[in-house]
Amino acid sequence: MSRKVIEIAGRRLALSNLEKDLYPSWGFTKAHVLDYYRRIAAFMLPHLKDRALTLKRYPDGVGKAFFFVKRCPDYHPVWAKTAEVRRGSSKMMTVCLANNLETLLWVENLASLELHVPLSRTGSPETPDAMVFDLDPGEQATILDCAIVALILRILLTRLRLASYPKTSGQKGLHVYVPLNYREATFEDTKIFSKTVAVIMQKNYPDLVTAKMAKEQRTGKVFINWSQNDASKTMICVYSLRAREKPFVSFPLEWKELERLVRQGKPESLQVMYSEAVSRVEESGDLFRQVLIKKQKLPHL
């Protein structure tokens, strides 16, 4: 078992099992995972900051057993920041906050391949910073169908004077974020708004879109999952790895890029690998930065 002690910001961190192959079909070890998150950290950490972290751990790699960790482990380093959040109606729970590189690498040393976060921060748990449209292709639909729906959705939102920003889910679908970043925003507002938009899309594009939860209603269509706009729900964080056969990443796209990829008609072009993710952010910066800073208010529908 390999073990290495590193020092970051004056803090010592022991890394273990670096040779463990976490993506067996790709030869992507824990050392590779740690290196990816180290290189992407400057762009990812602002999107993790002060958000209750849910870890999806794969101790034996993708394809093997995994488990979610919402409560921050008791053995977390003393320097790792935590917060108390309400779970259910009354119980409080201690959660991890990945606010710096050393904490990010500590959770990755636990084989937390996927990092999920809520749409709100721990200091204002009932105030979403953004509204999200989670585009999920049903059976016989593809990520290209999701891209078409995203482009239509963008037109609708633009008419409502709302800027929006897409990213890949890292799996089969796409996410369209609408930044809000104002104190009066509520999850009740974002859920009602997103559901109304989803129903309008379903009415106008019945062969392409469904707003219904039932899986039997999704065949050949894209489900707009409006229910993610909830204080109890989490989304895969932008730049997080996904636990698939290859180390794909949930990665932001530009609208012009999405239009081009739809014209090309190649679904594989809508999947971003870890190496491409690193090279693109190093060249262009954080394409999802506006989600953190742009202020918008939802209009009345």
KALIN-V571743 format. One record per run of one state. SS is the DSSP state (H for helix, E for strand, L for the rest). FROM is the first residue (numbers start at 1). LEN is the number of residues. Records with the same first field share a line. If there is no record, write none. Layout:
# KALIN-V571743
SS = FROM-LEN  FROM-LEN
This chain:
# KALIN-V571743
L = 1-2  9-2  17-4  24-4  49-4  58-9  70-12  88-3  97-4  110-2  118-4  125-5  138-5  160-5  169-5  180-7  205-4  211-4  218-4  229-6  237-4  242-6  250-2  253-2  265-2  271-1  285-4  294-8
E = 3-6  11-6  21-3  28-2  53-5  67-3  82-6  91-6  112-6  130-8  165-4  174-6  209-2  222-4  235-2  241-1  248-2  252-1  272-2
H = 30-19  101-9  122-3  143-17  187-18  215-3  226-3  255-10  267-4  274-11  289-5
